[in-house]
C-alpha cells in the first residue's frame, strides 16, 4: 500500500502517494503551517480520533503553525475553542476559522450596510459571529419551532429590510425557514444568497454520516433558482483571509482533510500541499474511483500517522548513525593494529650478522672474529682477534674482507664495521674509492623510515574517523 499509487492493484489507482517515513520527512521539511479540517479529521461527533492530541503537540514542538478550518457553521470560534479544550487540546480562538466566521467576514469586507438585516438558516454559531461583526440577524434557532398555516388567502410576511440570507447546517430546518429565505432572496432587491458550505454529508456522530449543509443550500437553490456565494471550503475567500492574517505562502502550507470536494480541492485551488485522511467521509474505494478527478498529493489513514511515520524516520536515522559510528571504530582499530605492528618491528633487535656485531662489542681483540660469524665475516676472521680478524675476513669474501680488514687495523672494526656488515640482512657494495654503500647504514636511518610510515598511517586514521 505504501509508495506511489499506480494502476496495477485495486488500491493503487491514483496518482498520489501513501504517506511513508520518507515522504513524511520531506513534507515536514517543506511546510510551515498545517491547515486541519475538524469533523472526521480531529474528531467524530464528540469523540477525539486516536492519536490526534499527541500529533498536534509534536507538530507544535517542531515549530509548525496549526490552523483549524471547518465548514461546520453550527458553532462560533469561541464555541469551537471550548470544544477543543473539552477534548484536551489547547487551541486558541485565533487559530480557528469556521464557515460561520467566514460568512460574517464576507459581509464585513464587502461593506454590507449595517442598517440591513441578515436572515439565517442555521444555528447559533452563525448568529453569534454576525453579532460580533456588528450585524443584526433574524431566524436561526428562534424560528426552529415556527410553522406555516396553509389556508385560503394566507400571505406569508417577511422583513423587507433583510439584505442577505446565510444558509448553513441546521438541525431544525423546517418549511417556515425555507419560505422566509425564499421570499427574501426573490423579493428583496439586491438580497445576497450566502452559503457557508455545500457539504452533502458530515460525520456528526462517530458511527454514521448525516445530511450536511449542502442539503439545506440545495433546497433554497431549488426554490429561488439562484446559486449562492460559498464562503467556506473550497472557496478561495477563506484562503485569501488566511493569507492576509498569517503571511505564509500557500506553497508552505498543507491542507489536511477527509473530503475530496471541499478540503482537498480547497488546498489545491490555493496551491497548498494536500493530505487526505481516511478517518472521515472518504474511503479508499472513493479515492480510487475512476470518476474521481480530485487527487491529493498524499493520503494516510489518520492524522497520527504523520508522527508515527516521523518516528520511523528518526529511528532509521539513529540506526544509520550507529552503523556509521561502528564503521569508524573498525577503521580506527584496523589502523591502530598496523601502527602497533610497525612499532614492534621498529624496536625489535636485528637478527643474523647484526647479532654478531652486537656481541662482538665486548673486547677489541675478539670483536672482528665474533662479528665475522655472519655471512660476510669470513672464517679467517674467527682465527685471530685484533688486527688479524680483518685480514682473515677478506680471505673468504673480498667485499667483507675489505670491510673486515679495515676493522681489524682499527681494533674496533668488529663492532663498528664487521658486525654491521657481517649480518645477512645488510648487503654491502664497494664504491670506486673502496668505501661501502649500504641500504641502511645505521639503525637510526631504518627507524626513520618506520616512523615516517607510522605518521602517515596515523594521519590516514584521523581522516577516516573524520568522514
C-alpha positions in Angstrom: 0.0 0.0 0.0 2.9 2.3 0.5 4.5 4.3 -2.2 3.2 5.9 -5.4 -0.2 4.6 -6.5 -0.3 3.0 -9.9 -2.9 1.3 -12.0 -1.8 -2.2 -11.0 -4.0 -3.0 -8.0 -7.4 -2.1 -6.6 -5.9 0.4 -4.2 -3.2 1.7 -6.3 -5.2 3.5 -9.0 -4.5 7.1 -8.1 -1.5 9.3 -8.9 -1.0 10.2 -5.2 1.2 8.6 -2.6 0.5 6.9 0.6 2.4 8.6 3.4 5.7 6.9 4.2 8.6 7.8 6.6 10.5 9.4 3.7 7.6 11.4 2.3 6.6 12.5 5.8 10.1 13.8 6.4 10.0 15.6 3.0 6.6 17.1 3.8 7.6 18.4 7.2 10.7 20.0 5.7 8.7 21.8 3.1 5.8 23.0 5.2 5.5 25.8 7.8 1.8 25.5 8.5 -0.8 22.8 8.6 -4.5 23.5 7.9 -6.7 20.9 9.6 -10.4 20.2 8.9 -12.1 19.2 12.2 -15.1 16.8 11.6 -13.6 13.4 10.5 -10.0 14.6 11.0 -9.7 15.8 14.6 -12.9 14.3 16.0 -16.0 12.4 15.0 -19.0 13.9 16.8 -17.8 14.5 20.3 -15.1 11.7 20.3 -11.5 12.6 19.6 -9.8 10.4 17.0 -7.0 8.3 18.4 -3.5 9.9 18.5 -4.6 13.4 17.4 -3.6 15.2 20.6 0.0 13.8 20.5 0.3 14.5 16.8 -0.7 18.2 17.3 1.7 18.6 20.2 4.5 17.1 18.2 3.9 19.4 15.2 3.9 22.4 17.5 7.1 21.3 19.1 8.6 21.1 15.6 7.7 24.8 15.1 4.7 24.3 12.8 1.8 26.7 12.8 -1.6 25.0 13.2 -4.8 26.3 11.8 -8.2 24.7 12.1 -10.5 25.3 9.1 -14.0 23.8 9.4 -17.1 24.1 7.2 -19.3 23.3 10.2 -21.2 26.5 10.9 -23.1 25.3 14.0 -20.6 26.9 16.3 -18.7 30.1 16.6 -14.9 30.3 17.0 -15.2 30.7 20.8 -17.5 27.7 21.0 -15.1 25.6 18.9 -12.2 26.7 21.3 -14.3 25.4 24.2 -14.8 22.1 22.4 -11.1 21.7 21.7 -10.3 22.3 25.4 -13.0 19.8 26.5 -11.2 17.2 24.4 -7.9 18.0 26.0 -6.4 20.1 23.1 -5.1 23.6 23.7 -6.2 25.7 20.8 -6.6 29.5 20.8 -9.6 31.2 19.1 -7.3 32.9 16.7 -6.3 29.5 15.3 -9.9 28.6 14.4 -11.7 29.6 11.2 -15.2 28.3 10.8 -17.6 28.9 7.9 -19.9 30.8 10.3 -17.0 33.2 10.9 -16.3 33.3 7.1 -19.9 34.4 6.4 -19.6 37.3 8.8 -16.2 38.3 7.4 -17.5 38.2 3.9 -20.2 40.7 4.7 -17.7 42.9 6.6 -15.1 43.1 3.9 -17.7 43.8 1.3 -19.1 46.7 3.4 -22.6 45.2 3.9 -24.8 48.1 5.2 -25.3 48.0 8.9 -28.9 49.0 8.6 -29.6 45.9 6.6 -30.5 42.6 8.4 -29.4 39.1 7.8 -31.7 36.1 7.8 -30.2 32.8 9.0 -31.0 29.2 8.2 -28.6 27.6 10.6 -27.7 27.5 14.2 -26.3 29.8 16.9 -22.8 29.8 15.6 -23.7 32.0 12.6 -25.8 34.4 14.6 -23.0 34.8 17.2 -20.4 35.6 14.5 -22.7 38.0 12.8 -23.3 39.8 16.1 -19.6 40.0 16.8 -19.1 41.6 13.4 -21.7 44.2 14.1 -24.7 42.9 12.1 -28.3 42.2 13.1 -29.6 38.8 12.3 -33.0 37.1 12.2 -34.1 33.5 12.1 -31.7 30.8 13.3 -32.7 28.8 16.3 -35.6 31.2 17.1 -37.5 30.0 14.0 -36.9 26.3 14.7 -40.4 25.7 16.1 -42.4 28.0 13.9 -44.8 26.6 11.4 -46.8 27.8 8.5 -50.6 27.8 8.2 -51.6 26.9 4.7 -55.1 28.3 4.4 -57.0 30.3 1.8 -55.9 33.9 1.4 -52.9 33.3 3.6 -50.0 35.7 2.9 -46.6 34.8 4.5 -45.0 38.0 5.7 -41.2 38.7 5.7 -38.9 41.6 6.7 -38.2 43.8 3.7 -35.0 45.2 5.3 -33.3 41.8 5.0 -30.3 42.3 2.7 -28.7 38.9 2.9 -29.6 35.3 3.6 -27.0 33.0 5.1 -27.6 29.2 4.9 -25.7 26.7 6.9 -26.1 23.4 8.6 -29.5 23.5 10.5 -30.6 20.6 12.7 -34.0 22.2 12.9 -34.7 23.1 9.3 -38.4 23.5 8.6 -40.8 24.7 6.0 -41.1 28.1 7.6 -37.4 28.8 7.3 -37.3 27.8 3.7 -40.3 30.0 2.8 -38.8 33.0 4.7 -35.4 32.7 2.9 -37.0 32.2 -0.4 -39.1 35.4 -0.2 -36.1 37.5 1.0 -34.0 36.3 -1.9 -36.7 36.6 -4.6 -38.5 39.8 -3.4 -35.9 42.0 -1.6 -33.9 43.9 -4.2 -30.2 43.0 -4.1 -30.5 40.4 -1.4 -27.4 38.3 -1.1 -27.6 34.5 -1.0 -24.6 33.2 1.0 -23.9 29.5 1.8 -21.4 28.6 4.5 -20.6 25.4 2.5 -22.1 22.8 0.3 -21.0 19.6 2.1 -23.5 16.9 1.2 -22.9 14.8 4.4 -21.0 15.1 7.6 -19.8 12.9 10.5 -22.0 14.5 13.1 -21.6 11.3 15.2 -18.8 8.8 15.3 -20.8 5.9 13.9 -22.6 7.3 10.8 -22.9 10.1 8.3 -25.7 12.7 8.4 -27.1 15.2 5.8 -24.8 18.2 5.6 -25.4 21.9 4.9 -25.4 21.2 1.2 -28.9 19.7 1.6 -30.3 23.0 3.1 -28.5 25.1 0.5 -29.8 22.9 -2.3 -33.4 23.4 -1.1 -33.0 27.2 -1.3 -31.3 26.9 -4.6 -34.3 25.0 -5.9 -36.9 27.4 -4.6 -35.1 30.6 -5.8 -33.4 29.2 -8.9 -30.2 31.1 -7.8 -26.7 30.0 -6.9 -25.2 31.0 -3.7 -21.9 32.7 -2.8 -20.0 30.0 -1.0 -17.6 31.3 1.7 -16.4 28.1 3.2 -14.2 25.4 1.6 -13.4 25.1 -1.3 -14.0 28.8 -1.9 -10.9 31.0 -2.2 -12.4 33.6 0.0 -11.4 31.9 3.3 -7.9 31.2 1.9 -7.4 34.9 1.0 -8.3 35.8 4.5 -5.8 33.3 6.0 -3.0 34.6 3.8 -3.5 38.2 4.9 -3.6 37.1 8.6 -0.6 34.7 8.7 1.5 35.9 5.7 2.7 32.4 4.9 3.0 31.4 1.2 0.4 28.7 0.2 3.3 26.6 -1.1 4.5 26.3 2.5 1.0 25.2 3.7 -0.5 21.7 3.8 -4.3 21.2 3.9 -5.3 18.0 5.9 -8.9 16.9 5.4 -11.2 14.0 4.9 -13.3 15.3 2.0 -12.1 15.4 -1.6 -14.6 18.0 -2.9 -14.1 20.5 -0.1 -10.8 20.0 1.9 -8.5 18.7 -0.8 -10.0 21.0 -3.5 -9.6 23.9 -1.2 -5.9 23.2 -0.8 -5.4 22.6 -4.5 -7.2 25.7 -5.6 -4.8 27.7 -3.4 -1.6 25.9 -4.3 -1.2 24.2 -1.0 0.2 20.7 -0.3 -2.6 18.3 0.3 -3.1 15.3 2.6 -6.2 13.2 2.7 -7.0 11.2 5.8 -9.3 8.2 5.6 -10.7 8.6 9.1 -13.8 10.6 7.8 -16.2 10.6 4.9 -13.8 9.4 2.2 -12.7 5.8 1.9 -10.1 4.1 -0.3 -12.7 3.0 -2.8 -13.9 6.6 -3.4 -10.3 7.7 -3.7 -9.5 5.1 -6.3 -12.7 5.6 -8.2 -12.0 6.3 -11.9 -14.6 9.0 -11.9 -12.8 10.9 -9.1 -10.6 13.6 -10.5 -9.7 15.3 -7.2 -6.4 13.6 -6.2 -4.5 14.6 -3.1 -0.7 14.7 -3.1 -0.6 12.2 -0.1 -3.1 10.1 1.7 -3.0 8.2 5.0 -5.3 6.5 7.5 -5.4 9.2 10.2 -3.6 12.3 11.4 -1.5 10.5 14.0 0.3 8.7 11.1 2.2 11.9 10.5 4.0 11.4 13.8 4.3 7.6 13.6 6.0 7.9 10.2 8.3 10.6 11.5 9.3 8.4 14.4 10.2 5.6 11.9 12.3 8.1 10.0 14.1 9.1 13.3 14.7 5.5 14.2 16.2 4.8 10.7 18.5 7.9 11.1 19.6 6.7 14.5 20.4 3.2 13.3 22.3 4.7 10.3 24.3 6.9 12.7 25.2 3.9 14.9 26.3 1.9 11.9 28.5 4.7 10.7 29.9 5.1 14.2 30.8 1.4 14.2 32.4 1.7 10.8 34.6 4.5 12.2 35.5 2.3 15.2 36.5 -0.6 12.9 38.7 1.7 10.8 40.4 3.0 13.9 41.1 -0.4 15.3 42.5 -1.6 11.9 44.8 1.4 11.6 45.9 1.2 15.2 46.8 -2.5 14.7 49.0 -1.7 11.8 50.7 1.1 13.8 51.4 -1.3 16.7 52.9 -3.9 14.3 55.2 -1.3 12.8 56.3 0.0 16.2 57.0 -3.6 17.3 59.1 -4.1 14.1 60.9 -0.9 14.6 62.2 -1.5 18.1 62.9 -5.3 17.7 66.7 -6.3 17.8 68.3 -7.1 14.4 68.9 -10.8 13.7 71.8 -12.7 11.9 75.1 -10.8 11.4 73.7 -7.9 13.3 73.6 -10.0 16.4 77.3 -10.9 15.9 78.3 -7.3 15.8 76.5 -6.5 18.9 78.1 -9.3 20.9 81.5 -8.5 19.5 81.5 -5.2 21.1 82.8 -6.7 24.4 86.6 -6.7 23.6 88.7 -5.1 20.9 90.6 -8.2 20.0 87.7 -10.6 19.7 85.2 -8.2 18.0 86.1 -8.9 14.5 86.0 -12.7 14.9 82.7 -12.5 16.6 81.0 -10.4 14.0 82.7 -12.4 11.3 80.3 -15.2 12.3 77.8 -13.6 9.9 77.5 -14.3 6.2 80.4 -12.0 5.2 82.8 -12.0 8.2 84.9 -14.9 6.7 86.1 -17.9 8.5 89.6 -16.5 8.7 88.3 -13.7 11.0 87.5 -16.3 13.6 91.0 -17.5 13.8 92.5 -14.4 15.2 91.1 -11.3 17.0 92.5 -7.8 16.9 94.4 -6.8 13.7 94.3 -10.3 12.2 90.5 -10.5 12.2 90.0 -8.1 9.3 92.6 -9.8 7.1 91.1 -13.3 7.7 87.7 -11.9 6.8 89.0 -10.9 3.4 90.1 -14.5 2.7 86.5 -15.8 2.2 84.7 -12.7 0.9 86.6 -9.9 -0.8 83.8 -7.4 -0.1 83.7 -8.5 3.5 87.5 -8.7 3.6 87.9 -5.1 2.8 85.4 -4.0 5.5 86.6 -6.6 8.0 90.3 -5.8 7.3 89.6 -2.2 8.0 88.1 -3.1 11.2 91.0 -5.2 12.2 93.5 -2.4 11.8 91.5 -0.2 14.0 90.9 -2.8 16.6 87.2 -1.8 16.9 86.3 -2.9 13.4 84.5 -6.0 14.6 81.9 -3.8 16.3 81.7 -0.8 14.1 82.0 -2.4 10.7 82.4 -6.2 10.8 79.3 -6.6 12.9 77.1 -4.4 10.8 78.2 -5.9 7.5 78.6 -9.4 8.8 74.8 -9.7 9.1 72.9 -11.4 6.3 70.4 -8.6 6.0 72.7 -5.7 5.0 74.3 -6.1 1.6 77.5 -4.1 1.2 78.5 -2.8 -2.2 82.0 -1.2 -2.7 82.4 2.2 -4.3 85.3 3.0 -6.6 87.1 4.6 -3.7 86.8 1.4 -1.6 84.0 2.8 0.7 80.9 0.6 1.1 77.4 1.5 0.0 74.5 0.2 2.2 70.7 0.5 2.1 70.7 1.3 5.7 74.0 2.4 7.2 72.6 2.8 10.8 69.7 1.8 13.0 68.5 5.4 13.2 68.1 5.6 9.4 66.0 2.4 9.4 63.8 3.7 12.2 63.3 7.0 10.4 61.5 5.2 7.6 59.3 3.3 10.0 58.3 6.5 11.9 57.5 8.2 8.6 55.2 5.4 7.7 53.6 5.4 11.1 53.0 9.2 10.9 51.3 8.7 7.5 49.1 6.0 8.8 48.1 8.0 11.9 47.1 10.9 9.7 45.1 8.4 7.5 43.3 7.1 10.6 42.3 10.6 11.6 41.0 11.4 8.2 39.0 8.1 8.2 37.5 9.0 11.6 36.6 12.5 10.4 34.5 11.2 7.5 
